Amino acid sequence: MGTIWHNGLIYTLEQENKTVEAVFTDEGKIIEAGTFEYLKEIYLSKITREIDLQGNTMIPGLVDSHMHLVGHGERLLRLDLSVFKSREEVIQAVAQKCQTTPKGDWIIAEGWNENEWTSPDLILLDDLDRISTDHPLVLKRICRHAMSVNSRTLSETGINNSIHEPAGGVIGRYQDGRLNGIFKEKPAMELITASIPGISEAYVEEALRTAIKDCYRLGITGCHTEDLNYYNGFRPTYDAFVSVIEKGGMAFRASLLVHHEAVDDMQQDHHIYGEGTSYITFDAMKIFADGSLGGNTALLSRPYKDNPETQGVAIFSQEELEGLVKNARSIDMPVAVHAIGDLAFANVLDAIEKIPPKRGLRDRLIHAQIVREDLLDRAASLPVIFDIQPGFVASDFPWVNEKVEEELLKFSYAWKTYSKKGIICAGGSDAPIEPLHPFWGIQTAVTRMKPGGACRTIYGQEECLSIYEAVSLYTKGSAFANGCENIRGQIRKGFDADFTIVDRNIFNINPATLVQTRALMTVIDDKIVYQEEGNAILIKKL
């Protein structure tokens, strides 16, 4: 019942430029890699399928180390505002959506980004009221750390001008004291999202199926995802993953980060860190230490250049942060902490140093964008992984230069420096916040430019990665981040038979064309879950 894969460029990623002629797989595992003639002779009686790659390139399955799988599906199902380049285009798109939506129905739109607009003026409550007061309108910023709503939404949620700003959240107001419709960070945004209807089991499952199909199309065989606290709570969301992946037959490696507010539910359901099936496992405790740069809520050690009145938002006090880490340690869990600003980063390191993980476990610092050299040196001595999103270079520059002091940018977004200091990095997209396409991130890591952009500025040329280093982020790096480095991330004996087969030799092309790479076939657990229509790969049953 085995398969022999051959006649292509098969990069094992065991080391740079390491290739083999052929691979024999059986029952979801790589049995052996070597020459085609040798494998065919040794395993002749077991080979029931032969796959001729026709000169195309096969690599270990690409895994996104940080995304929101349900959220990505939602973005594909909802009005996508990220494609619009002006405030006026967004307003027009929302107005058109209102015309085709029954009165009273909620309209949720995703992805506005004022930094991409010709004019960065925000769309506030009065602007949205001019579009419609017949529909509750919720426009989520691309970072998902801010949203803009209209007065009908406030009415539906029972919010009025007398509301008090919750700790760790920001509620915007006009100069006259009226609410302006802007809500930032989870404590504030939950005042809105708690009232949004329509989060049914069927809805979450549809979003998951849509997202996984998109992963297949892009050559992604798995992801580390954080969804368990947003869609009616832990149990319904986990059940949706089981229904779609395990019971529904959509093979996919889903490593589930567990939001700190969902950990008790996980325990009550008798789940533990690292437990699960070959497809669904429980990962680290997810904690948010700060917000986003775009919303001026990432916690910096210095004031924002464009808004000197703030240094960002600490989601928790240091005592509260340490309490969460201590709780994770009490149940043998590592932590995965969202930390974008350098002060948030320092606070997390303080907590980890004070309350280290159990021997053999690794914490992860998610995003690790604005950092200082002293913080990198501290991190290098700890069992931590940096969960980075190379695509942020494309989306954050040049506007981040207008927000953050130059002194703080010297060691920021510095993927090469992180590696030189011995810090292991994993690569992800943070979809739906950024494009899911893995080669968007890989190209950005290599070129430090926005793929396809008119601006040809290289942001931090000394931090450019080699193609091998960039691809390793999404293979070996992702495997290391969740303790799977001995079974995934490379093509070698005993590893899972997860492969991404693409249409070009990605290690020997102009890096500026990497984003044009197409996945011809996606293989998970030795199963072909996606095959591009009309591609030349030959499959022969023997």
C-alpha positions, 0 to 999 in steps of 0.5 A: 500500500506504499507510494514512491515519489520520484522524477523531481527536485526533492529537497529534504531540508535536513541541510541546505541543498540536500536533495534525494532522487526518490521517497517511499511512503507508507501508512502516512510515514516516510519509510526511506529516501534515496535513489529511485532504482534502489527504493523501487527494488527494495520495496517493489512488493509494497509499491501500489502507487507511483507518483512522477513529479515531472521535474517539479519541486517537492519540499516538506509540508509548509506549516503556518506557525501563527494564524487564526484558522476560523478567522481566516475562513470568516474573512473569506466568507465576509466583506473583505476591506483589505483590498480597498486603497482609500477611505472612500472605497471602503465607505462605498463597499459597505454602502453597497453591502447594506443595499443587498442586506435585509434591514436589521441584519448585522454586517461584519466587514474585515480588514480595513487599514488606514495606513494603505489609504491615500488619506489615513482619516478613520471611519468613525460612528457618524460616517457609518451612520450616514451609510446606515442606521438600519443595520448594525455595522462592525468594521474590523481593522486588519490587525483585529485589535480595533473596530469601528461601529455605528450607533445601531450597533451601540443600541443593539449592545446596550452601550451609551456615552456613560460607559466606562473604559475597561482595563486593557481596552480603549474606547474612542470619543469625539471631542464633545465626549460622545462615543466615536465608534472606535473600540480597541483591544479585547476588553473593549471589543468584547462589549460589541462582539458578545452581542453579534448573532450568528455564531452557530455550530454550522457557521464555525464549521463552514468557516473551518472548511473554507479556511482549510480548503484555502490552506490546501490550495496554498500548499499548507499542510498544517498550522498553529491556530488560536481560535478556542475562546471566540466562537461560543467558547472552548467546547463548541469551537473544539467540537467544530475542529473535530467535526470538520477534520476528524469526522469530516475527513479533511486531513489537516495538522491543527495545533491549537493554542489555548487562550488563557481564558479557555484553559479551565474549560480544557482541563474540565474536558480532561485535555492536557498540553501535547495531547490529541490525535495526529491531526489535532493537538493542544498547544501552549497557553496563549496570552496577550501582553499588548496590542498592535502598532497600527492601533498605537496599542503595542506597548513601547518603552518610549512614546509613539512619535505620531502620538506622544501622549501614549506608549501603548497598552499593557493588557495585564499588570505585571502581577497579573501577567506573572499569575497567568504564567504561574497558572500555565506552569501549574498544569505543565503548559508552556506559554505563547505570548503576543508581545509586539512592543519592546516594553511588553517583550521585557515584561514577558521575559521578566515573567518567564525568567521568574517562573520558567517552564518545566524542563523540556518545554519551550515558550514562544514569543509571538510577533517579537517585532519591536525589540532591543539588543539587551532583550534579544540577549536575554531571550537567547539564554531562555528556552523560547522560540520567536514566532515571527511573521515575515510579511509584517515587513511588507505591511508595516513599512514605511509607516512604522518609521513614523510611529516608532523612534529610530533607536527602537527600530535598530533590532526590530523585525531583525530575523537574521539577527535573531538567528545569529544570536541562536534564537530559533524562529518559526514562520507564520502569517497571522492570517486573516490579519495578513495574506496567508500565502506562505510564499508572500512571507518567504519572499518578504523574508528574503527580499525585505520588500513588499511583493509586487509593490511599486516601492523598491525600498529594502527595509533592513537589507542586512536582515535578509534571509537566504531562501533556505533560511526563509523556507525553514521558518515554515517547515523546521521552525514550525515543527520546533515551535510545537515540539514536533521537530522529530516527526515533521519539518523535514523529508527523512525516515520516520517523519510524517508524509506531509509534502508541498509540491510546487511548480518551480525550483524555489531555491534557484530562482529570482527571489522577487518571483517567489510569491508567484510560486504555485502549489501543484499538490498538497499531501498530508498523511500520505493523502493527496488533499489538493491537486491543481487542475491540469498540472503535469504530475503523473499518478499511476496505480500499480 
